[in-house]
Amino acid sequence: MGKAKKQQMKFKILSLSANDKAKDWVMKIQNTEELPEAKRSYSINIKVDDQYFKDKIQKKNDEAKRIEEKPDMFADYKNKLIEIAGEIQEIKEEKAEASEFEIKDFAAIVKKADFESDVLFLEIPEKVITDIINLRHNVDCYVVNLK
């Protein structure tokens, strides 16, 4: 038997609700790209999306480079470069803060997979609900790993 294949996806949390038993919850998530497949159950973790932060930093570095190439176009270009350096530091701090909300492996059962709308309905344990609620408004900087 081979090692379980890991799927990584950007996602949106569409809803969280308690099921009839009230011991387990159902999380409805949408893959922001295309849902490639679905299994009956997964071990899931939610991690910081390194690429999300790399892209944000790269945009700031590109902005600084444009300013350095044509400094005479900016009245106060030195202060603008200092401001960009501060913004890059803030992005790094945002990433460090986001990593504190990562969710370690938990089991999930697929209740329904809707390939037309790229939505999974996952039954998840109550113990991770608070953690998911803590990151639900900032899911852009996370990826969900399914294995």
Helices and strands as residue ranges (DSSP letters): E 7-9, E 11-18, E 24-31, E 41-48, H 50-69, G 71-73, H 77-99, E 103-114, E 119-125, G 126-128, H 129-135, G 136-141, E 142-146
